[in-house]
Amino acid sequence: METTTRTTRAEPLAGKIALVAGATRGAGRAIAVQLGAAGATVYVTGRTTREQVSEMGRAGETIEETAELVDAAGGEGIAVPTDHLQADQVRALIERVDRDHGRLDILVNDIWGGNFLLDFDTKMWDVDLDRGLRMLDLGAKSHIITSSIALPLLVRRPGGLVVEVTDGTAESNKGFRENFYYDLAKNAPIRMAFILGEELRSVGGTAVAVTPGFIRSEEMLDIFGLTEENWRDGIDKQRHWALSESPLYIGRGVAALVADPERARWNGQSLDSGRLAKEYGITDADGSRPDVWGYMLAEQAGEKPSVQDYR
C-alpha cells in the first residue's frame, strides 16, 4: 500500500520507509529513533525480543523497545524479529515491507553483535577458526544477505539509500584493527558501500559507510561499569574515553545524512560521526562535538593533539 504523507520542514522524512537491520541497541537503535523523529516509518530488526535472547545474552535490550522509542520520537516503529544470516527470514521481512508499503527508501545495515568474539592481541593462527568465521558471518555475510534481498525493492524507485554501519573509515582503517577477523569484518562494509555506490549510481541511488567514534553503547558502559550519567568517571581508565560519544550522536548524524537532498555527493565514501556533525551542524546530547577519529589520526601523524580541540 502506497504511503503518501506530506513532508514538512519538521519531519523531512515523513512518508519514507526505512529498514534498520540490527536495531536492538547501540548505534542501530539510535539511528532508528532519529529516523523516526524525522517522520519515517522504521522497520527495526534483530535477534533479541522480549521472548528470545541472542547469543550476546543481553536480555534488557529488545527490538520491541526500539520500536516503542521510534513511536515516542514521532515516527512509526515496526519490530520484526529477524536473523539476518537466515535468508528465508530476510525474504519474509522484505516481502512484508513490500506488502505494507510497496517501497523501501532507506536500508541501514547495522548488523553486528560480534564483540564477544574479539580476541585482542591474538595472532590469526591462535584464534579459534569457528570464532573467527562467526565474526565474519555477523559483520559481513549478514550485510550481504540483507542487501541482496532488500535491494530489488529499494531500487524500484530512484533515490534509494544504503547506509553501511561499521567501525572506522577507509582512512582510519589503513592501520591494523585489533585482529585478523575483526579487521576483515569491519573493513568489509566500507568496501561494500563503495561497490554498491558504483552500482546504485546508475539507478539514482546512493551508498555510504558510516562509523560512530568511541560510542558509549549499553554494552560499552557495562564494560566500564558506568552509566550515561556518570560516564566521565571512566576517563582515567582509557585515554580516548574523554572523546567518547553517546549513541544519539551517530543517530543524529545519519538522520541528517538521510534527509540531505544532496547526499549523493557522499556516494561510495565512508564518514565518521565527527565529520557528519561538522557537515550538518549537529551535536551530541551534551552540546559537544567529539571527533575521536580525527584525534587518533592526528596522533598517528606524530602530533600531540589536545582533547579540548576535538570535543
Backbone hydrogen bonds in HBPLUS format (Angstrom, degrees):
<---DONOR---> <-ACCEPTOR-->    atom                        ^
c    i                          cat <-CA-CA->   ^        H-A-AA   ^      H-
h    n   atom  resd res      DA  || num        DHA   H-A  angle D-A-AA Bond
n    s   type  num  typ     dist DA aas  dist angle  dist       angle   num
A0011-GLU N   A0008-THR O   3.12 MM   3  5.00 127.0  2.42  92.1 106.2     1
A0014-ALA N   A0011-GLU O   3.13 MM   3  5.44 165.4  2.15 120.8 120.0     2
A0013-LEU N   A0038-ALA O   2.80 MM  25  5.25 154.0  1.86 152.4 151.4     3
A0016-LYS N   A0013-LEU O   2.96 MM   3  5.37 162.0  1.99 136.7 138.1     4
A0041-THR N   A0016-LYS O   2.99 MM  25  6.26 171.7  2.00 172.5 171.8     5
A0105-ASP N   A0017-ILE O   2.86 MM  88  5.30 149.3  1.95 142.1 152.4     6
A0106-ILE N   A0017-ILE O   3.15 MM  89  6.47 150.1  2.25 150.7 152.4     7
A0018-ALA N   A0041-THR O   2.84 MM  23  6.10 168.7  1.86 170.1 173.0     8
A0043-TYR N   A0018-ALA O   2.83 MM  25  6.17 169.3  1.84 154.8 155.1     9
A0019-LEU N   A0106-ILE O   2.85 MM  87  6.21 151.5  1.93 155.0 163.9    10
A0108-VAL N   A0019-LEU O   2.82 MM  89  6.09 170.4  1.83 172.4 172.2    11
A0020-VAL N   A0043-TYR O   2.88 MM  23  6.19 167.7  1.90 174.1 176.8    12
A0045-THR N   A0020-VAL O   3.29 MM  25  6.56 162.2  2.33 159.6 156.6    13
A0021-ALA N   A0108-VAL O   2.86 MM  87  6.00 154.0  1.92 166.0 171.9    14
A0110-ASP N   A0021-ALA O   2.85 MM  89  5.62 148.3  1.96 152.1 162.8    15
A0022-GLY N   A0045-THR O   3.16 MM  23  5.45 139.2  2.33 112.0 122.9    16
A0023-ALA N   A0045-THR O   2.83 MM  22  5.65 164.4  1.85 166.3 171.6    17
A0029-ARG N   A0025-ARG O   3.17 MM   4  4.80 166.4  2.19 114.3 115.9    18
A0030-ALA N   A0026-GLY O   3.10 MM   4  6.36 168.1  2.11 154.8 158.4    19
A0031-ILE N   A0027-ALA O   2.84 MM   4  6.01 160.1  1.88 156.6 162.0    20
A0032-ALA N   A0028-GLY O   3.00 MM   4  6.17 164.7  2.03 149.1 153.4    21
A0033-VAL N   A0029-ARG O   2.97 MM   4  6.22 163.1  2.00 154.7 159.1    22
A0034-GLN N   A0030-ALA O   2.99 MM   4  6.17 159.9  2.03 148.2 153.5    23
A0035-LEU N   A0031-ILE O   2.91 MM   4  6.12 151.5  1.99 152.0 159.8    24
A0036-GLY N   A0032-ALA O   2.97 MM   4  6.23 151.8  2.05 144.7 152.9    25
A0037-ALA N   A0033-VAL O   2.83 MM   4  6.16 147.5  1.94 143.3 153.1    26
A0038-ALA N   A0034-GLN O   3.13 MM   4  6.31 132.9  2.36 133.3 144.2    27
A0038-ALA N   A0035-LEU O   3.17 MM   3  5.11 132.0  2.42  92.2 105.1    28
A0040-ALA N   A0035-LEU O   3.06 MM   5  5.61 160.8  2.09 148.7 142.8    29
A0039-GLY N   A0036-GLY O   2.83 MM   3  5.01 159.5  1.87 109.3 114.6    30
A0076-GLU N   A0040-ALA O   3.32 MM  36  6.73 157.9  2.38 138.6 142.0    31
A0042-VAL N   A0076-GLU O   2.74 MM  34  6.04 164.1  1.77 164.0 169.3    32
A0078-ILE N   A0042-VAL O   2.89 MM  36  6.15 156.4  1.94 155.8 155.1    33
A0044-VAL N   A0078-ILE O   2.83 MM  34  5.96 160.8  1.86 143.4 149.3    34
A0080-VAL N   A0044-VAL O   3.01 MM  36  6.24 162.0  2.04 156.9 159.9    35
A0082-THR N   A0046-GLY O   2.96 MM  36  5.25 160.7  2.00 136.4 141.0    36
A0063-ILE N   A0048-THR O   3.13 MM  15  6.52 150.3  2.23 160.2 164.9    37
A0049-THR N   A0052-GLN O   2.70 MM   3  5.06 151.5  1.78 148.3 158.3    38
A0057-GLY N   A0054-SER O   3.01 MM   3  5.77 157.6  2.06 120.8 126.4    39
A0066-THR N   A0062-THR O   3.19 MM   4  6.54 155.6  2.25 142.1 148.8    40
A0067-ALA N   A0063-ILE O   2.94 MM   4  6.20 160.5  1.98 149.9 154.2    41
A0068-GLU N   A0064-GLU O   3.02 MM   4  6.32 153.0  2.10 146.3 153.6    42
A0069-LEU N   A0065-GLU O   2.96 MM   4  6.26 148.4  2.06 147.8 156.6    43
A0069-LEU N   A0066-THR O   3.07 MM   3  5.04 118.1  2.47  94.2 109.6    44
A0070-VAL N   A0066-THR O   2.93 MM   4  6.29 148.9  2.03 150.2 159.3    45
A0071-ASP N   A0067-ALA O   3.00 MM   4  6.32 158.6  2.04 147.9 153.2    46
A0072-ALA N   A0068-GLU O   2.93 MM   4  6.18 160.1  1.97 145.9 151.4    47
A0073-ALA N   A0069-LEU O   2.99 MM   4  6.14 136.1  2.19 138.0 149.1    48
A0073-ALA N   A0070-VAL O   3.15 MM   3  5.12 128.3  2.43  93.7 107.4    49
A0075-GLY N   A0070-VAL O   3.08 MM   5  5.51 151.6  2.17 156.5 148.0    50
A0074-GLY N   A0071-ASP O   3.00 MM   3  5.32 153.6  2.07 107.4 115.9    51
A0086-GLN N   A0083-ASP O   2.95 MM   3  5.58 163.7  1.97 121.7 126.3    52
A0089-GLN N   A0086-GLN O   3.01 MM   3  5.46 125.8  2.32 109.5 122.7    53
A0090-VAL N   A0086-GLN O   3.14 MM   4  6.51 156.6  2.19 153.0 160.2    54
A0091-ARG N   A0087-ALA O   2.85 MM   4  6.08 158.9  1.90 152.4 158.3    55
A0092-ALA N   A0088-ASP O   3.05 MM   4  6.21 156.6  2.10 140.4 146.4    56
A0093-LEU N   A0089-GLN O   3.02 MM   4  6.25 152.3  2.10 142.8 150.3    57
A0094-ILE N   A0090-VAL O   2.97 MM   4  6.26 166.6  1.99 157.5 159.1    58
A0095-GLU N   A0091-ARG O   2.85 MM   4  5.99 157.7  1.90 151.2 158.1    59
A0096-ARG N   A0092-ALA O   3.01 MM   4  6.18 145.6  2.14 139.1 147.9    60
A0096-ARG N   A0093-LEU O   3.10 MM   3  5.16 120.4  2.48  94.4 109.1    61
A0097-VAL N   A0093-LEU O   3.03 MM   4  6.43 156.6  2.09 150.0 156.1    62
A0098-ASP N   A0094-ILE O   2.92 MM   4  6.12 160.6  1.95 149.5 154.9    63
A0099-ARG N   A0095-GLU O   2.91 MM   4  6.12 159.6  1.95 146.1 151.5    64
A0100-ASP N   A0096-ARG O   2.87 MM   4  6.03 162.4  1.90 153.5 158.4    65
A0101-HIS N   A0097-VAL O   2.87 MM   4  5.90 161.0  1.91 152.3 157.0    66
A0102-GLY N   A0098-ASP O   2.73 MM   4  4.18 129.9  1.97 110.2 124.7    67
A0161-LEU N   A0105-ASP O   3.01 MM  56  6.38 153.9  2.08 149.7 157.9    68
A0107-LEU N   A0161-LEU O   2.89 MM  54  6.29 164.5  1.92 163.6 168.9    69
A0163-VAL N   A0107-LEU O   2.80 MM  56  6.21 161.3  1.84 160.6 165.3    70
A0109-ASN N   A0163-VAL O   2.81 MM  54  6.11 155.8  1.87 160.9 169.2    71
A0165-VAL N   A0109-ASN O   3.00 MM  56  5.97 172.0  2.01 148.1 150.0    72
A0117-LEU N   A0114-GLY O   2.97 MM   3  5.45 159.6  2.01 116.4 123.1    73
A0118-LEU N   A0115-ASN O   3.09 MM   3  5.41 166.0  2.11 113.6 118.0    74
A0126-ASP N   A0123-LYS O   2.86 MM   3  5.28 152.9  1.93 113.9 123.1    75
A0127-VAL N   A0124-MET O   3.21 MM   3  5.37 160.1  2.25 105.8 111.9    76
A0131-ARG N   A0128-ASP O   3.08 MM   3  5.36 118.3  2.47 103.6 118.3    77
A0132-GLY N   A0128-ASP O   3.02 MM   4  6.34 162.4  2.05 157.5 162.8    78
A0133-LEU N   A0129-LEU O   2.88 MM   4  6.10 167.1  1.90 158.6 161.5    79
A0134-ARG N   A0130-ASP O   2.94 MM   4  5.99 149.3  2.04 140.5 149.1    80
A0135-MET N   A0131-ARG O   3.09 MM   4  6.35 150.3  2.18 145.4 152.6    81
A0136-LEU N   A0132-GLY O   3.18 MM   4  6.57 151.7  2.26 144.9 152.1    82
A0137-ASP N   A0133-LEU O   2.88 MM   4  6.17 151.1  1.96 146.2 154.7    83
A0138-LEU N   A0134-ARG O   2.96 MM   4  6.21 165.0  1.98 153.3 155.8    84
A0139-GLY N   A0135-MET O   2.94 MM   4  6.04 161.0  1.97 149.6 155.1    85
A0140-ALA N   A0136-LEU O   2.86 MM   4  5.37 144.3  1.99 140.8 146.4    86
A0141-LYS N   A0136-LEU O   3.10 MM   5  6.50 160.2  2.15 145.6 151.7    87
A0142-SER N   A0137-ASP O   2.95 MM   5  6.04 146.8  2.06 164.6 166.7    88
A0143-HIS N   A0140-ALA O   3.07 MM   3  5.30 121.9  2.42 102.5 116.6    89
A0144-ILE N   A0140-ALA O   3.06 MM   4  6.40 156.9  2.12 154.1 161.0    90
A0145-ILE N   A0141-LYS O   2.95 MM   4  6.21 169.1  1.96 160.8 162.2    91
A0146-THR N   A0142-SER O   3.12 MM   4  6.19 164.8  2.14 142.7 147.2    92
A0147-SER N   A0143-HIS O   2.93 MM   4  6.09 168.7  1.95 153.3 156.4    93
A0148-SER N   A0144-ILE O   2.92 MM   4  5.98 166.6  1.93 154.5 158.8    94
A0149-ILE N   A0145-ILE O   3.18 MM   4  6.35 154.8  2.25 148.2 153.5    95
A0150-ALA N   A0146-THR O   2.86 MM   4  5.88 155.3  1.92 151.5 159.3    96
A0151-LEU N   A0147-SER O   2.90 MM   4  5.47 160.0  1.94 146.9 150.0    97
A0153-LEU N   A0150-ALA O   3.09 MM   3  5.69 133.5  2.32 115.6 126.6    98
A0154-LEU N   A0150-ALA O   3.10 MM   4  6.36 160.3  2.14 148.9 155.1    99
A0155-VAL N   A0151-LEU O   2.86 MM   4  5.91 161.3  1.89 163.3 163.9   100
A0156-ARG N   A0153-LEU O   3.25 MM   3  5.31 159.7  2.29 104.0 109.8   101
A0159-GLY N   A0204-GLY O   2.83 MM  45  5.24 137.6  2.01 109.1 122.9   102
A0206-THR N   A0160-GLY O   2.95 MM  46  6.39 148.9  2.05 153.2 163.2   103
A0162-VAL N   A0206-THR O   2.88 MM  44  6.33 154.5  1.95 149.6 158.1   104
A0208-VAL N   A0162-VAL O   2.94 MM  46  6.38 154.9  2.00 159.7 167.1   105
A0164-GLU N   A0208-VAL O   2.84 MM  44  6.20 161.1  1.88 149.0 155.3   106
A0210-VAL N   A0164-GLU O   2.82 MM  46  6.14 155.5  1.88 150.0 155.4   107
A0166-THR N   A0210-VAL O   2.97 MM  44  6.31 156.2  2.03 160.3 167.2   108
A0173-ASN N   A0169-THR O   2.88 MM   4  5.81 148.6  1.98 150.3 157.9   109
A0174-LYS N   A0171-GLU O   3.39 MM   3  5.71 160.1  2.43 113.2 112.9   110
A0179-ASN N   A0177-ARG O   2.62 MM   2  5.81 126.2  1.90 122.8 107.9   111
A0183-ASP N   A0179-ASN O   2.88 MM   4  5.93 165.6  1.90 163.3 167.8   112
A0184-LEU N   A0180-PHE O   3.21 MM   4  6.46 161.7  2.25 145.0 149.1   113
A0185-ALA N   A0181-TYR O   2.87 MM   4  6.06 163.6  1.90 150.2 155.4   114
A0186-LYS N   A0182-TYR O   2.92 MM   4  6.04 151.5  2.00 153.3 159.2   115
A0187-ASN N   A0183-ASP O   2.97 MM   4  6.02 138.6  2.15 144.4 155.0   116
A0188-ALA N   A0184-LEU O   2.97 MM   4  5.86 147.0  2.08 146.4 153.3   117
A0190-ILE N   A0187-ASN O   3.13 MM   3  5.33 126.0  2.43 102.9 116.8   118
A0191-ARG N   A0187-ASN O   3.21 MM   4  6.59 158.7  2.26 155.5 160.8   119
A0192-MET N   A0188-ALA O   2.82 MM   4  6.09 153.8  1.89 152.7 161.6   120
A0193-ALA N   A0189-PRO O   2.99 MM   4  6.14 157.7  2.04 143.5 147.5   121
A0194-PHE N   A0190-ILE O   3.22 MM   4  6.52 152.9  2.30 140.8 147.9   122
A0195-ILE N   A0191-ARG O   2.93 MM   4  6.22 168.4  1.94 158.9 160.7   123
A0196-LEU N   A0192-MET O   2.79 MM   4  5.88 171.8  1.79 158.5 161.3   124
A0197-GLY N   A0193-ALA O   2.87 MM   4  5.77 145.2  1.99 135.4 145.4   125
A0198-GLU N   A0194-PHE O   3.17 MM   4  6.50 148.9  2.28 142.9 149.8   126
A0198-GLU N   A0195-ILE O   3.08 MM   3  5.23 119.6  2.46  98.2 112.4   127
A0199-GLU N   A0195-ILE O   3.09 MM   4  6.48 154.3  2.16 148.3 155.6   128
A0200-LEU N   A0196-LEU O   2.68 MM   4  5.78 162.1  1.71 157.4 162.3   129
A0201-ARG N   A0197-GLY O   3.08 MM   4  5.90 141.0  2.24 136.8 145.0   130
A0203-VAL N   A0200-LEU O   2.93 MM   3  5.42 152.0  2.01 115.3 124.0   131
A0205-GLY N   A0200-LEU O   2.84 MM   5  4.59 163.6  1.87 137.6 132.0   132
A0204-GLY N   A0201-ARG O   3.21 MM   3  5.18 164.7  2.24 109.3 109.2   133
A0268-GLY N   A0207-ALA O   2.69 MM  61  5.57 165.5  1.71 169.6 173.1   134
A0209-ALA N   A0269-GLN O   2.93 MM  60  6.25 174.5  1.93 157.8 159.6   135
A0271-LEU N   A0209-ALA O   2.79 MM  62  6.21 157.7  1.84 150.1 153.1   136
A0211-THR N   A0271-LEU O   2.96 MM  60  6.43 137.3  2.14 148.8 157.0   137
A0273-SER N   A0211-THR O   2.92 MM  62  6.16 129.2  2.18 163.9 171.2   138
A0215-ILE N   A0213-GLY O   3.01 MM   2  5.52 115.6  2.44 110.2  93.2   139
A0245-GLU N   A0214-PHE O   2.88 MM  31  6.04 151.3  1.96 144.9 148.8   140
A0216-ARG N   A0245-GLU O   2.69 MM  29  5.78 157.6  1.74 168.3 168.0   141
A0221-LEU N   A0217-SER O   2.94 MM   4  6.13 166.7  1.95 157.2 160.4   142
A0222-ASP N   A0218-GLU O   3.11 MM   4  6.29 152.4  2.19 141.7 149.1   143
A0223-ILE N   A0219-GLU O   3.00 MM   4  6.33 150.4  2.09 145.9 154.1   144
A0224-PHE N   A0220-MET O   3.06 MM   4  6.37 152.4  2.14 148.9 155.6   145
A0225-GLY N   A0221-LEU O   2.88 MM   4  5.95 113.4  2.33 133.6 151.5   146
A0226-LEU N   A0221-LEU O   2.86 MM   5  5.09 167.9  1.88 150.0 150.2   147
A0225-GLY N   A0222-ASP O   3.02 MM   3  4.76 141.2  2.18  92.1 104.1   148
A0233-ASP N   A0230-ASN O   2.97 MM   3  5.86 167.8  1.98 129.9 133.8   149
A0234-GLY N   A0231-TRP O   3.03 MM   3  5.87 169.6  2.04 125.1 128.1   150
A0235-ILE N   A0232-ARG O   3.22 MM   3  5.53 171.4  2.23 115.3 116.5   151
A0237-LYS N   A0234-GLY O   2.99 MM   3  5.33 149.8  2.08 110.5 119.9   152
A0241-TRP N   A0238-GLN O   3.00 MM   3  5.42 158.4  2.05 116.6 123.7   153
A0243-LEU N   A0240-HIS O   2.93 MM   3  5.55 156.6  1.98 117.2 124.6   154
A0244-SER N   A0241-TRP O   2.98 MM   3  4.95 160.3  2.02 112.4 112.4   155
A0249-TYR N   A0246-SER O   3.12 MM   3  5.81 149.9  2.21 119.3 125.1   156
A0251-GLY N   A0247-PRO O   3.10 MM   4  6.31 158.0  2.15 152.5 159.3   157
A0252-ARG N   A0248-LEU O   2.78 MM   4  6.00 160.6  1.82 155.4 158.7   158
A0253-GLY N   A0249-TYR O   3.03 MM   4  6.24 155.8  2.09 142.3 149.7   159
A0254-VAL N   A0250-ILE O   2.90 MM   4  6.04 165.0  1.92 152.0 154.3   160
A0255-ALA N   A0251-GLY O   3.04 MM   4  6.17 163.5  2.07 147.9 153.1   161
A0256-ALA N   A0252-ARG O   2.99 MM   4  6.15 153.9  2.06 146.4 153.1   162
A0257-LEU N   A0253-GLY O   3.00 MM   4  6.24 153.5  2.07 144.1 151.7   163
A0258-VAL N   A0254-VAL O   2.84 MM   4  6.10 164.7  1.86 158.1 161.3   164
A0259-ALA N   A0255-ALA O   3.07 MM   4  6.21 152.3  2.15 141.8 148.8   165
A0260-ASP N   A0257-LEU O   3.15 MM   3  5.17 153.3  2.23 102.6 110.8   166
A0263-ARG N   A0260-ASP O   3.16 MM   3  5.16 149.1  2.26 119.0 115.3   167
A0265-ARG N   A0262-GLU O   3.14 MM   3  6.17 173.4  2.15 128.9 131.0   168
A0266-TRP N   A0263-ARG O   2.94 MM   3  5.76 169.4  1.95 126.5 129.9   169
A0267-ASN N   A0264-ALA O   3.07 MM   3  5.11 165.4  2.10 110.6 113.2   170
A0269-GLN N   A0266-TRP O   2.95 MM   3  5.50 163.6  1.98 145.6 146.2   171
A0276-LEU N   A0272-ASP O   3.00 MM   4  6.33 163.8  2.03 157.4 162.4   172
A0277-ALA N   A0273-SER O   2.89 MM   4  6.06 154.4  1.96 146.1 153.2   173
A0278-LYS N   A0274-GLY O   3.09 MM   4  6.36 157.5  2.14 145.9 151.0   174
A0279-GLU N   A0275-ARG O   2.93 MM   4  6.11 165.4  1.95 155.4 159.7   175
A0280-TYR N   A0276-LEU O   2.93 MM   4  5.97 157.5  1.98 150.4 155.6   176
A0281-GLY N   A0277-ALA O   2.78 MM   4  5.41 116.6  2.19 138.9 149.7   177
A0282-ILE N   A0277-ALA O   3.12 MM   5  4.75 140.0  2.28 124.3 132.8   178
A0284-ASP N   A0288-SER O   2.84 MM   4  5.45 167.8  1.85 157.9 162.1   179
A0287-GLY N   A0284-ASP O   2.94 MM   3  5.31 164.3  1.97 119.7 122.3   180
A0289-ARG N   A0311-ARG O   3.21 MM  22  5.09 170.4  2.22 120.3 122.2   181
A0291-ASP N   A0310-TYR O   2.86 MM  19  5.22 138.8  2.03 161.5 153.7   182
A0295-TYR N   A0291-ASP O   3.09 MM   4  6.36 153.4  2.16 146.6 154.5   183
A0296-MET N   A0292-VAL O   2.92 MM   4  6.15 159.5  1.96 149.6 154.3   184
A0297-LEU N   A0293-TRP O   2.95 MM   4  6.13 155.3  2.01 148.2 154.8   185
A0298-ALA N   A0294-GLY O   3.05 MM   4  6.22 149.4  2.15 140.5 148.6   186
A0299-GLU N   A0295-TYR O   3.00 MM   4  6.35 150.5  2.09 144.2 152.6   187
A0300-GLN N   A0296-MET O   2.90 MM   4  6.17 158.1  1.95 147.4 153.1   188
A0301-ALA N   A0297-LEU O   3.03 MM   4  6.23 133.9  2.25 136.6 148.3   189
A0301-ALA N   A0298-ALA O   3.19 MM   3  5.06 129.5  2.46  91.1 104.5   190
A0303-GLU N   A0298-ALA O   3.04 MM   5  5.46 151.7  2.12 162.4 154.0   191
A0302-GLY N   A0299-GLU O   2.92 MM   3  5.25 159.5  1.96 113.4 117.6   192
A0309-ASP N   A0306-SER O   3.04 MM   3  5.38 135.2  2.25 105.1 116.6   193
A0310-TYR N   A0307-VAL O   2.94 MM   3  5.31 154.7  2.01 111.7 120.0   194
